[in-house]
Amino acid sequence: MLNKKIEDICNRQVEREGYSSNLYLAMASWAETNGYSGVAAWMYSQSDEERIHMLKFIKYINERGGKAIMPALKKPAGDYKNVEDVFKEVLKHEEFVTASINEIVALTLEEKDFNTHNFLQWFVMEQVEEEASVRIVLDKLRLVGKNSLYEFDRDILTLRRSAANTSTTV
């Protein structure tokens, strides 16, 4: 059975994962309406993944005797200067999520909740992968410069697919 502190912080993570999904949907819409279909596809895929993360938390909370709460989600930004700024925001957000996961891990150790600690290890590794994949995208953007965004947009889909092939499935 989850204690109240763990239940509450896991419910907070439900909200953060839901917001992440909406954030990436907003970014996908921006990219799509600005002609970046590859970036949009990457973001739509990322949004789906974040929704799955949210569902994992919901199911875990409920399976452990808690009650998952469906939160209201704040509206994410919908306009960006350029593709590089979008991905800088993605990295910043993923670093925030990593810190949030780490905070939950620390609380599970403090509360001696080893079941939840074990559950979170998948998320710890997932965040390493998430941040690394965004850093790769930002490195590629720096390499191609502003003049080759068409090729970058076309090729980003293969980056997402190759990352998906190496990550753990749900």
Order of alpha helices (4+ residues) and beta strands (2+ residues): alpha-alpha-alpha-alpha-alpha
